[in-house]
Amino acid sequence: MLSLDDRKTARLAVDNRPSFTQGRDKFVYPNLLRLTEGSSPDLKHKSHTITADVVVPDGGADGVLFTQRGEFCGYGFYVKDGKLMYHYNLAGVDRYTVVSDEKIPTGKVQLKMQYVTDADKPFAGANVTLYANDQVVGKGRVEKSIPNRVTPDETTDIGFDTGTPINDTYNVPFKFGGRLKAVTIELQ
């Protein structure tokens, strides 16, 4: 007799699978990298920062710095029309966007997004702050967070978006047009 395992939610939970990230709180990734969710840091309802060290040419540069998942659920940190943006997509039900007040500077720039959760639990809200060279350039709020695994088939992307776009403001792959040296993710 063949036994069937009906624990779908338990089997899909990232916490119940082998992890490359467990026990770590800092991750540094090169440009143009694609990772599965199980190989990516778990950012769901956790305080964290995402920092991108870039060089922006005189004419500006748009594109994805970091995105985790896509059209149906996830979050993205990118530059669009010269402005720094963070978009949080809660399964297409709720969407939250934080945009910088002004365009990012050119030259060597450090772009950062800080996500401070209200609580480390499903559906917790968070405050989001955007920085360019350690100067606050935008603030906003995510009212509800994703409660569990984001998606089994999309990826974490650095420097471009290889799946579906996080929202309809850009078309994939939306590769960053400047030079992206590295993206650092730190869990608090």
VOPAGU-2260 file (C-alpha; in pm, 1 decimal, decimal comma):
REM VOPAGU-2260
SITE   aa  ch    i         X         Y         Z
SITE  MET   A    0       0,0       0,0       0,0
SITE  LEU   A    1     128,6     347,1     -91,9
SITE  SER   A    2     114,5     599,7     189,2
SITE  LEU   A    3      18,5     954,4     101,6
SITE  ASP   A    4     147,6    1260,8     281,1
SITE  ASP   A    5    -125,9    1523,3     304,2
SITE  ARG   A    6      80,1    1775,2     503,9
SITE  LYS   A    7     103,2    2020,1     213,1
SITE  THR   A    8     145,1    2335,8     422,8
SITE  ALA   A    9     401,3    2170,2     651,2
SITE  ARG   A   10     600,4    2033,0     356,7
SITE  LEU   A   11     605,8    2370,6     179,8
SITE  ALA   A   12     710,5    2566,0     490,5
SITE  VAL   A   13    1067,0    2686,3     441,7
SITE  ASP   A   14    1137,1    2624,3     812,3
SITE  ASN   A   15    1078,5    2250,1     761,1
SITE  ARG   A   16    1333,6    2217,3     481,8
SITE  PRO   A   17    1715,2    2214,9     479,8
SITE  SER   A   18    1846,8    2572,4     481,5
SITE  PHE   A   19    2161,4    2746,4     360,9
SITE  THR   A   20    2062,0    3057,1     553,4
SITE  GLN   A   21    1963,3    2927,7     896,8
SITE  GLY   A   22    2165,4    3087,7    1176,0
SITE  ARG   A   23    2302,4    3365,9     954,8
SITE  ASP   A   24    2203,6    3731,5     970,8
SITE  LYS   A   25    2415,2    3888,5     693,6
SITE  PHE   A   26    2419,8    3801,6     323,5
SITE  VAL   A   27    2623,2    3968,5      46,9
SITE  TYR   A   28    2523,9    3896,8    -312,3
SITE  PRO   A   29    2684,8    3989,3    -646,3
SITE  ASN   A   30    2499,6    4146,4    -938,2
SITE  LEU   A   31    2279,0    3933,2   -1165,1
SITE  LEU   A   32    2211,1    3653,8    -919,6
SITE  ARG   A   33    1900,0    3437,4    -899,7
SITE  LEU   A   34    1816,0    3225,9    -591,4
SITE  THR   A   35    1528,6    3001,7    -486,9
SITE  GLU   A   36    1329,7    3100,1    -177,3
SITE  GLY   A   37    1485,6    2816,6      23,5
SITE  SER   A   38    1833,6    2954,0     -52,8
SITE  SER   A   39    1737,0    3313,9      30,0
SITE  PRO   A   40    1714,1    3482,7     369,0
SITE  ASP   A   41    1365,6    3467,7     519,7
SITE  LEU   A   42    1248,2    3830,6     525,9
SITE  LYS   A   43     880,6    3765,0     600,9
SITE  HIS   A   44     768,4    3985,1     891,7
SITE  LYS   A   45    1131,8    4028,6    1005,2
SITE  SER   A   46    1319,4    4356,3    1051,7
SITE  HIS   A   47    1595,0    4388,0     792,5
SITE  THR   A   48    1793,6    4622,1     571,4
SITE  ILE   A   49    1880,9    4582,2     205,2
SITE  THR   A   50    2180,3    4788,8      92,0
SITE  ALA   A   51    2291,3    4826,0    -269,3
SITE  ASP   A   52    2631,1    4973,1    -354,0
SITE  VAL   A   53    2595,4    5123,7    -700,9
SITE  VAL   A   54    2750,1    5363,5    -946,2
SITE  VAL   A   55    2487,3    5576,4   -1120,0
SITE  PRO   A   56    2592,1    5740,2   -1449,8
SITE  ASP   A   57    2527,3    6110,7   -1515,7
SITE  GLY   A   58    2206,8    6034,2   -1707,6
SITE  GLY   A   59    2069,1    5825,8   -1418,3
SITE  ALA   A   60    1991,7    5455,1   -1401,5
SITE  ASP   A   61    1671,0    5262,6   -1343,3
SITE  GLY   A   62    1624,1    4895,7   -1265,5
SITE  VAL   A   63    1586,1    4627,6   -1003,1
SITE  LEU   A   64    1829,6    4616,2    -713,3
SITE  PHE   A   65    1653,0    4333,0    -527,7
SITE  THR   A   66    1325,3    4150,4    -570,0
SITE  GLN   A   67    1185,2    3846,4    -397,5
SITE  ARG   A   68     903,0    3681,5    -592,7
SITE  GLY   A   69     673,1    3866,9    -828,9
SITE  GLU   A   70     330,3    3958,6    -957,7
SITE  PHE   A   71     134,7    3730,3    -725,4
SITE  CYS   A   72     319,4    3801,2    -401,3
SITE  GLY   A   73     650,9    3947,4    -281,2
SITE  TYR   A   74     853,8    4266,0    -257,4
SITE  GLY   A   75    1095,8    4466,2    -463,6
SITE  PHE   A   76    1359,0    4736,8    -412,0
SITE  TYR   A   77    1439,7    4924,3    -732,8
SITE  VAL   A   78    1493,1    5257,3    -909,5
SITE  LYS   A   79    1223,2    5385,0   -1145,8
SITE  ASP   A   80    1228,9    5724,0   -1320,6
SITE  GLY   A   81    1534,9    5807,9   -1112,5
SITE  LYS   A   82    1353,1    5755,6    -781,1
SITE  LEU   A   83    1422,8    5487,8    -523,7
SITE  MET   A   84    1122,6    5259,8    -466,5
SITE  TYR   A   85    1012,5    4975,8    -242,2
SITE  HIS   A   86     699,4    4783,9    -336,6
SITE  TYR   A   87     532,0    4522,3    -115,7
SITE  ASN   A   88     274,1    4296,9    -279,9
SITE  LEU   A   89      58,5    4103,6     -31,0
SITE  ALA   A   90     -76,1    3837,4    -268,2
SITE  GLY   A   91    -230,3    4101,1    -493,8
SITE  VAL   A   92    -485,1    4181,2    -219,5
SITE  ASP   A   93    -293,7    4472,1     -68,9
SITE  ARG   A   94      -1,4    4663,6    -217,9
SITE  TYR   A   95     222,4    4919,0     -49,4
SITE  THR   A   96     470,6    5144,8    -226,7
SITE  VAL   A   97     732,0    5373,8     -73,5
SITE  VAL   A   98     896,9    5623,1    -312,0
SITE  SER   A   99    1186,8    5862,2    -253,6
SITE  ASP   A  100    1098,6    6230,7    -243,1
SITE  GLU   A  101    1357,0    6311,8    -508,3
SITE  LYS   A  102    1579,3    6141,7    -764,0
SITE  ILE   A  103    1881,7    5950,4    -641,9
SITE  PRO   A  104    2224,0    6113,0    -686,6
SITE  THR   A  105    2469,2    6013,3    -957,4
SITE  GLY   A  106    2817,0    5871,9    -906,2
SITE  LYS   A  107    2907,2    5626,4    -632,8
SITE  VAL   A  108    2592,8    5583,0    -421,8
SITE  GLN   A  109    2479,7    5359,9    -139,3
SITE  LEU   A  110    2105,1    5291,3    -159,9
SITE  LYS   A  111    1933,9    5135,2     139,1
SITE  MET   A  112    1590,3    5017,4     244,2
SITE  GLN   A  113    1515,6    4958,3     612,1
SITE  TYR   A  114    1214,3    4745,4     708,6
SITE  VAL   A  115    1120,8    4760,9    1079,2
SITE  THR   A  116     843,8    4518,9    1170,7
SITE  ASP   A  117     584,3    4579,9    1439,5
SITE  ALA   A  118     625,0    4214,8    1550,9
SITE  ASP   A  119     788,4    3896,9    1421,1
SITE  LYS   A  120     458,2    3727,0    1341,9
SITE  PRO   A  121     238,7    3671,2    1035,6
SITE  PHE   A  122      49,3    3973,6     902,8
SITE  ALA   A  123     249,0    4220,9    1118,2
SITE  GLY   A  124     287,3    4569,4     972,6
SITE  ALA   A  125     615,2    4755,3     932,5
SITE  ASN   A  126     772,0    5097,0     880,0
SITE  VAL   A  127     991,3    5134,5     571,3
SITE  THR   A  128    1263,2    5398,5     529,7
SITE  LEU   A  129    1462,2    5463,0     211,0
SITE  TYR   A  130    1815,7    5606,9     216,4
SITE  ALA   A  131    2064,7    5741,7     -37,1
SITE  ASN   A  132    2416,3    5783,9     106,7
SITE  ASP   A  133    2277,4    5756,6     463,7
SITE  GLN   A  134    2030,1    6041,8     405,9
SITE  VAL   A  135    1660,1    5962,9     447,2
SITE  VAL   A  136    1489,6    6008,1     107,8
SITE  GLY   A  137    1153,5    5841,8     170,9
SITE  LYS   A  138     930,9    5684,7     435,9
SITE  GLY   A  139     619,2    5473,6     429,5
SITE  ARG   A  140     427,2    5189,5     581,3
SITE  VAL   A  141     341,4    4828,0     503,8
SITE  GLU   A  142      16,7    4760,0     691,8
SITE  LYS   A  143      19,0    4378,2     662,5
SITE  SER   A  144     295,4    4129,3     585,5
SITE  ILE   A  145     298,4    3796,8     406,8
SITE  PRO   A  146     218,7    3517,6     656,2
SITE  ASN   A  147     404,4    3223,6     500,8
SITE  ARG   A  148     607,3    3107,3     202,1
SITE  VAL   A  149     589,4    3367,5     -70,7
SITE  THR   A  150     585,4    3141,6    -376,8
SITE  PRO   A  151     715,3    2799,8    -476,7
SITE  ASP   A  152     813,9    2901,5    -830,4
SITE  GLU   A  153     958,8    3255,3    -837,4
SITE  THR   A  154    1301,3    3358,7    -715,5
SITE  THR   A  155    1506,2    3617,9    -534,4
SITE  ASP   A  156    1679,5    3830,4    -797,8
SITE  ILE   A  157    1968,5    4074,5    -765,4
SITE  GLY   A  158    2017,3    4341,1   -1036,6
SITE  PHE   A  159    1729,8    4222,7   -1255,1
SITE  ASP   A  160    1393,1    4045,2   -1237,8
SITE  THR   A  161    1381,9    3701,6   -1399,0
SITE  GLY   A  162    1020,5    3611,6   -1324,2
SITE  THR   A  163     705,2    3818,0   -1326,3
SITE  PRO   A  164     738,5    4185,2   -1225,1
SITE  ILE   A  165     654,3    4280,0    -865,1
SITE  ASN   A  166     405,7    4535,5   -1003,6
SITE  ASP   A  167     303,8    4683,0   -1338,0
SITE  THR   A  168     539,4    4983,1   -1328,5
SITE  TYR   A  169     815,3    4797,4   -1518,4
SITE  ASN   A  170     873,4    4515,8   -1763,6
SITE  VAL   A  171    1108,6    4228,0   -1689,5
SITE  PRO   A  172    1400,9    4184,0   -1678,9
SITE  PHE   A  173    1435,9    4554,8   -1578,9
SITE  LYS   A  174    1811,4    4514,3   -1535,8
SITE  PHE   A  175    1974,0    4792,1   -1332,6
SITE  GLY   A  176    2123,9    5043,4   -1577,6
SITE  GLY   A  177    2412,5    5157,1   -1360,7
SITE  ARG   A  178    2683,0    4943,9   -1205,1
SITE  LEU   A  179    2563,1    4730,8    -915,3
SITE  LYS   A  180    2861,8    4618,2    -709,1
SITE  ALA   A  181    2680,7    4417,7    -439,7
SITE  VAL   A  182    2359,4    4387,8    -242,4
SITE  THR   A  183    2383,6    4324,4     131,7
SITE  ILE   A  184    2089,4    4194,6     332,9
SITE  GLU   A  185    2106,1    4216,8     710,3
SITE  LEU   A  186    1850,9    4072,2     950,2
SITE  GLN   A  187    1800,0    4258,1    1277,7
